[in-house]
Amino acid sequence: MRILLIVLVTYMAFQTIYTTVYYFDIKNEYADAEQKLAFLREENEKIKQEIALADQQEYIEKIARENLMLAKEGETVVYFKWISQEETKEESSQNSEKNFFKTLFDNFLELFKK
């Protein structure tokens, strides 16, 4: 009888632990789903606002200027070239070499001026 009681208590203890762990896992998944739902609702609102603006001429012109690089009559489109860090490093090393040789040549010429 004692063995049966020990087995029953052990089974109930393991079942309680399993249920508790399952509960907290589901609770965390629910919290994550709530956060994702809130984010998606915000995105949905932004998209709805963008759709509402899509019929306005000013908004269409703004998008055309930003994405398609278009301009109104009399306006000038200016393009900027973005330089990567590698290009900057190469350019600075070339400039330092040029400066070194320029300085060396200038010093060499100074010898003959005296």
N, CA, C and O of each residue as an XYZ file, in Angstrom:
456
protein
N       0.824     -1.201      0.000
C       0.000      0.000      0.000
C       0.864      1.260      0.000
O       0.555      2.238     -0.681
N       1.953      1.222      0.775
C       2.840      2.378      0.838
C       3.497      2.620     -0.527
O       3.645      3.767     -0.948
N       3.886      1.553     -1.211
C       4.521      1.679     -2.510
C       3.561      2.333     -3.507
O       3.959      3.202     -4.281
N       2.311      1.914     -3.483
C       1.304      2.496     -4.367
C       1.118      3.982     -4.064
O       0.989      4.795     -4.979
N       1.105      4.329     -2.791
C       0.963      5.737     -2.376
C       2.175      6.559     -2.815
O       2.013      7.693     -3.267
N       3.379      6.014     -2.691
C       4.600      6.723     -3.110
C       4.583      6.934     -4.627
O       4.907      8.020     -5.107
N       4.208      5.909     -5.371
C       4.136      6.015     -6.822
C       3.105      7.066     -7.222
O       3.353      7.865     -8.125
N       1.964      7.069     -6.563
C       0.907      8.036     -6.862
C       1.355      9.467     -6.558
O       1.105     10.371     -7.355
N       2.001      9.678     -5.436
C       2.481     11.017     -5.054
C       3.576     11.471     -6.040
O       3.592     12.631     -6.453
N       4.472     10.576     -6.409
C       5.534     10.912     -7.362
C       4.939     11.291     -8.711
O       5.340     12.281     -9.323
N       3.976     10.491     -9.170
C       3.307     10.785    -10.441
C       2.637     12.149    -10.386
O       2.751     12.927    -11.333
N       1.952     12.450     -9.316
C       1.264     13.734     -9.191
C       2.267     14.892     -9.135
O       1.999     15.968     -9.670
N       3.413     14.676     -8.493
C       4.437     15.722     -8.412
C       4.996     16.014     -9.815
O       5.116     17.176    -10.204
N       5.334     14.964    -10.567
C       5.840     15.156    -11.925
C       4.785     15.798    -12.821
O       5.105     16.654    -13.645
N       3.557     15.396    -12.664
C       2.477     15.964    -13.472
C       2.284     17.451    -13.160
O       2.026     18.252    -14.058
N       2.411     17.808    -11.887
C       2.286     19.207    -11.474
C       3.422     20.039    -12.062
O       3.195     21.141    -12.561
N       4.634     19.514    -12.004
C       5.790     20.230    -12.554
C       5.627     20.403    -14.062
O       5.855     21.491    -14.591
N       5.234     19.336    -14.753
C       5.038     19.395    -16.198
C       3.970     20.424    -16.567
O       4.152     21.199    -17.506
N       2.876     20.433    -15.844
C       1.788     21.370    -16.119
C       2.228     22.808    -15.869
O       1.861     23.707    -16.626
N       3.006     23.032    -14.821
C       3.497     24.374    -14.507
C       4.432     24.880    -15.605
O       4.317     26.023    -16.045
N       5.354     24.030    -16.042
C       6.275     24.418    -17.108
C       5.498     24.711    -18.391
O       5.782     25.695    -19.074
N       4.537     23.881    -18.718
C       3.711     24.079    -19.904
C       2.943     25.396    -19.809
O       2.835     26.125    -20.795
N       2.415     25.698    -18.633
C       1.668     26.937    -18.413
C       2.551     28.154    -18.684
O       2.134     29.082    -19.378
N       3.769     28.155    -18.139
C       4.650     29.306    -18.325
C       5.122     29.424    -19.777
O       5.288     30.538    -20.274
N       5.341     28.306    -20.463
C       5.688     28.357    -21.878
C       4.558     28.986    -22.690
O       4.796     29.851    -23.533
N       3.341     28.548    -22.431
C       2.189     29.097    -23.140
C       2.011     30.576    -22.805
O       1.649     31.368    -23.675
N       2.259     30.949    -21.564
C       2.137     32.346    -21.152
C       3.156     33.217    -21.893
O       2.828     34.323    -22.323
N       4.385     32.726    -22.042
C       5.407     33.473    -22.785
C       5.043     33.575    -24.259
O       5.211     34.637    -24.858
N       4.556     32.510    -24.847
C       4.135     32.545    -26.243
C       2.992     33.544    -26.439
O       2.949     34.255    -27.444
N       2.080     33.594    -25.490
C       0.961     34.529    -25.566
C       1.456     35.971    -25.502
O       0.976     36.829    -26.242
N       2.422     36.238    -24.611
C       2.975     37.589    -24.498
C       3.685     37.986    -25.797
O       3.555     39.120    -26.258
N       4.431     37.050    -26.380
C       5.097     37.333    -27.650
C       4.081     37.597    -28.759
O       4.257     38.502    -29.575
N       3.034     36.808    -28.777
C       1.996     37.000    -29.788
C       1.299     38.345    -29.612
O       0.952     38.992    -30.600
N       1.092     38.770    -28.381
C       0.481     40.079    -28.110
C       1.374     41.205    -28.621
O       0.885     42.159    -29.225
N       2.687     41.098    -28.382
C       3.617     42.117    -28.864
C       3.628     42.162    -30.391
O       3.622     43.238    -30.990
N       3.642     40.996    -31.003
C       3.637     40.945    -32.463
C       2.337     41.525    -33.014
O       2.348     42.230    -34.023
N       1.227     41.232    -32.360
C      -0.068     41.768    -32.783
C      -0.084     43.289    -32.680
O      -0.582     43.968    -33.577
N       0.462     43.827    -31.582
C       0.508     45.283    -31.419
C       1.372     45.915    -32.515
O       1.008     46.947    -33.079
N       2.511     45.294    -32.813
C       3.380     45.812    -33.871
C       2.674     45.775    -35.221
O       2.740     46.737    -35.986
N       2.002     44.673    -35.510
C       1.305     44.547    -36.785
C       0.138     45.517    -36.897
O      -0.161     46.007    -37.986
N      -0.519     45.797    -35.781
C      -1.593     46.798    -35.803
C      -1.044     48.179    -36.126
O      -1.650     48.929    -36.891
N       0.114     48.520    -35.538
C       0.739     49.811    -35.835
C       1.112     49.892    -37.316
O       0.866     50.904    -37.972
N       1.704     48.821    -37.830
C       2.062     48.788    -39.244
C       0.823     48.921    -40.120
O       0.846     49.612    -41.139
N      -0.243     48.266    -39.725
C      -1.494     48.331    -40.473
C      -2.021     49.763    -40.513
O      -2.494     50.227    -41.551
N      -1.940     50.458    -39.385
C      -2.394     51.849    -39.344
C      -1.540     52.730    -40.250
O      -2.061     53.598    -40.951
N      -0.225     52.505    -40.236
C       0.659     53.286    -41.103
C       0.313     53.057    -42.570
O       0.278     53.995    -43.367
N       0.062     51.810    -42.910
C      -0.270     51.491    -44.305
C      -1.614     52.101    -44.686
O      -1.775     52.592    -45.803
N      -2.589     52.076    -43.761
C      -3.887     52.701    -44.046
C      -3.731     54.197    -44.284
O      -4.353     54.751    -45.191
N      -2.897     54.857    -43.470
C      -2.655     56.290    -43.650
C      -1.974     56.559    -44.991
O      -2.301     57.527    -45.679
N      -1.029     55.698    -45.354
C      -0.341     55.868    -46.629
C      -1.298     55.677    -47.800
O      -1.195     56.379    -48.806
N      -2.221     54.738    -47.674
C      -3.225     54.522    -48.718
C      -4.133     55.741    -48.838
O      -4.488     56.160    -49.940
N      -4.507     56.306    -47.681
C      -5.358     57.494    -47.706
C      -4.633     58.666    -48.356
O      -5.259     59.472    -49.045
N      -3.321     58.772    -48.145
C      -2.542     59.858    -48.738
C      -2.264     59.637    -50.219
O      -1.954     60.585    -50.941
N      -2.371     58.408    -50.669
C      -1.993     58.075    -52.046
C      -2.844     58.809    -53.080
O      -2.415     58.964    -54.223
N      -4.009     59.252    -52.713
C      -4.867     59.971    -53.654
C      -4.525     61.457    -53.737
O      -5.005     62.143    -54.639
N      -3.718     61.961    -52.827
C      -3.384     63.382    -52.821
C      -2.203     63.651    -53.756
O      -1.225     62.904    -53.769
N      -2.308     64.698    -54.514
C      -1.291     65.046    -55.514
C       0.055     65.360    -54.856
O       1.099     64.965    -55.373
N       0.040     66.060    -53.734
C       1.284     66.433    -53.058
C       2.059     65.191    -52.616
O       3.283     65.143    -52.736
N       1.351     64.199    -52.111
C       1.999     62.972    -51.654
C       2.614     62.224    -52.839
O       3.717     61.687    -52.736
N       1.901     62.191    -53.953
C       2.413     61.513    -55.152
C       3.691     62.206    -55.636
O       4.654     61.542    -56.021
N       3.695     63.531    -55.615
C       4.878     64.275    -56.022
C       6.050     64.005    -55.079
O       7.188     63.857    -55.526
N       5.774     63.942    -53.784
C       6.825     63.674    -52.794
C       7.452     62.306    -53.035
O       8.676     62.174    -53.024
N       6.631     61.296    -53.251
C       7.140     59.946    -53.502
C       7.934     59.918    -54.809
O       8.976     59.268    -54.886
N       7.450     60.617    -55.833
C       8.157     60.661    -57.113
C       9.520     61.326    -56.957
O      10.496     60.889    -57.567
N       9.594     62.363    -56.157
C      10.874     63.048    -55.931
C      11.845     62.151    -55.168
O      13.012     62.035    -55.543
N      11.370     61.524    -54.109
C      12.255     60.737    -53.251
C      12.695     59.430    -53.900
O      13.876     59.086    -53.852
N      11.779     58.708    -54.497
C      12.092     57.366    -54.988
C      12.518     57.332    -56.447
O      13.342     56.500    -56.829
N      11.974     58.217    -57.265
C      12.253     58.170    -58.695
C      13.196     59.272    -59.164
O      13.538     59.339    -60.345
N      13.619     60.143    -58.235
C      14.513     61.253    -58.543
C      13.948     62.159    -59.639
O      14.684     62.623    -60.509
N      12.661     62.400    -59.591
C      12.019     63.296    -60.547
C      11.959     64.708    -59.961
O      12.082     64.893    -58.750
N      11.772     65.682    -60.821
C      11.703     67.070    -60.374
C      10.641     67.800    -61.182
O      10.301     67.419    -62.302
N      10.135     68.856    -60.574
C       9.196     69.714    -61.294
C       9.974     70.551    -62.300
O      11.204     70.605    -62.278
N       9.230     71.194    -63.170
C       9.847     72.065    -64.163
C      10.534     73.221    -63.443
O       9.931     73.876    -62.593
N      11.781     73.465    -63.782
C      12.534     74.544    -63.153
C      13.347     74.086    -61.951
O      14.170     74.855    -61.454
N      13.153     72.884    -61.472
C      13.925     72.357    -60.352
C      15.113     71.557    -60.885
O      15.104     71.069    -62.015
N      16.120     71.441    -60.047
C      17.306     70.676    -60.414
C      17.463     69.509    -59.444
O      17.355     69.681    -58.230
N      17.715     68.338    -59.982
C      17.947     67.163    -59.150
C      19.432     67.061    -58.877
O      20.242     67.110    -59.802
N      19.798     66.918    -57.600
C      21.193     66.818    -57.199
C      21.427     65.407    -56.684
O      20.680     64.920    -55.836
N      22.463     64.751    -57.192
C      22.814     63.398    -56.770
C      24.059     63.461    -55.888
O      24.984     64.224    -56.167
N      24.079     62.664    -54.836
C      25.227     62.568    -53.959
C      25.806     61.171    -54.069
O      25.073     60.181    -54.065
N      27.129     61.096    -54.167
C      27.791     59.795    -54.213
C      28.251     59.470    -52.800
O      28.988     60.238    -52.183
N      27.812     58.333    -52.299
C      28.209     57.903    -50.969
C      29.515     57.145    -51.086
O      29.636     56.226    -51.895
N      30.482     57.525    -50.287
C      31.793     56.888    -50.327
C      31.873     55.889    -49.183
O      31.576     56.210    -48.032
N      32.280     54.676    -49.523
C      32.415     53.655    -48.490
C      33.700     53.895    -47.707
O      34.555     54.676    -48.122
N      33.824     53.223    -46.585
C      35.010     53.384    -45.748
C      36.260     52.871    -46.462
O      37.347     53.424    -46.296
N      36.098     51.813    -47.254
C      37.242     51.270    -47.978
C      37.772     52.278    -48.989
O      38.983     52.456    -49.121
N      36.848     52.946    -49.712
C      37.266     53.951    -50.678
C      37.963     55.109    -49.974
O      38.940     55.652    -50.490
N      37.471     55.486    -48.808
C      38.066     56.569    -48.042
C      39.474     56.197    -47.593
O      40.385     57.024    -47.648
N      39.653     54.951    -47.146
C      40.980     54.496    -46.710
C      41.959     54.484    -47.875
O      43.103     54.917    -47.732
N      41.509     53.983    -49.045
C      42.375     53.949    -50.221
C      42.768     55.362    -50.631
O      43.925     55.629    -50.957
N      41.786     56.267    -50.612
C      42.044     57.643    -51.014
C      43.016     58.313    -50.054
O      43.915     59.033    -50.490
N      42.850     58.087    -48.754
C      43.744     58.715    -47.783
C      45.156     58.148    -47.890
O      46.128     58.882    -47.709
N      45.288     56.835    -48.184
C      46.632     56.264    -48.349
C      47.295     56.823    -49.601
O      48.500     57.073    -49.601
N      46.516     57.025    -50.681
C      47.070     57.615    -51.895
C      47.486     59.053    -51.646
O      48.533     59.493    -52.121
N      46.658     59.792    -50.894
C      46.998     61.182    -50.576
C      48.248     61.260    -49.715
O      49.075     62.152    -49.903
N      48.394     60.340    -48.777
C      49.574     60.368    -47.919
C      50.824     60.050    -48.724
O      51.883     60.623    -48.466
N      50.719     59.132    -49.712
C      51.853     58.842    -50.581
C      52.201     60.068    -51.429
O      53.374     60.405    -51.589
N      51.180     60.731    -51.968
C      51.405     61.930    -52.760
C      52.064     63.012    -51.910
O      53.003     63.675    -52.348
N      51.556     63.182    -50.680
C      52.127     64.191    -49.787
C      53.568     63.854    -49.440
O      54.405     64.751    -49.339
N      53.865     62.588    -49.258
C      55.230     62.177    -48.931
C      56.175     62.541    -50.075
O      57.226     63.145    -49.862
N      55.778     62.160    -51.300
C      56.643     62.445    -52.440
C      56.731     63.941    -52.722
O      57.786     64.431    -53.126
N      55.654     64.661    -52.520
C      55.674     66.107    -52.723
C      56.616     66.748    -51.715
O      57.419     67.610    -52.071
N      56.519     66.334    -50.476
C      57.405     66.874    -49.439
C      58.863     66.520    -49.748
O      59.753     67.358    -49.606
N      59.100     65.289    -50.167
C      60.449     64.864    -50.503
C      61.005     65.683    -51.664
O      62.151     66.131    -51.621
N      60.197     65.874    -52.693
C      60.628     66.659    -53.854
C      60.863     68.114    -53.462
O      61.843     68.722    -53.894
N      59.969     68.677    -52.646
C      60.160     70.063    -52.194
C      61.451     70.207    -51.399
O      62.174     71.189    -51.566
N      61.742     69.252    -50.548
C      62.990     69.299    -49.769
C      64.202     69.152    -50.679
O      65.231     69.789    -50.455
N      64.083     68.322    -51.696
C      65.167     68.143    -52.658
C      65.428     69.442    -53.407
O      66.580     69.804    -53.642
N      64.363     70.144    -53.782
C      64.522     71.429    -54.472
C      65.119     72.477    -53.563
O      65.857     73.345    -54.030
N      64.823     72.422    -52.294
C      65.379     73.375    -51.325
C      66.904     73.258    -51.258
O      67.597     74.243    -51.004
N      67.413     72.061    -51.486
C      68.869     71.874    -51.450
C      69.562     72.700    -52.548
O      70.653     73.234    -52.349
N      68.901     72.789    -53.701
C      69.505     73.496    -54.815
C      69.260     74.996    -54.767
O      69.960     75.750    -55.445
N      68.296     75.446    -53.992
C      68.036     76.868    -53.881
C      69.081     77.564    -53.035
O      69.280     78.766    -53.212
N      69.734     76.910    -52.163
C      70.700     77.536    -51.260
C      71.966     77.783    -51.931
O      72.897     78.306    -51.319
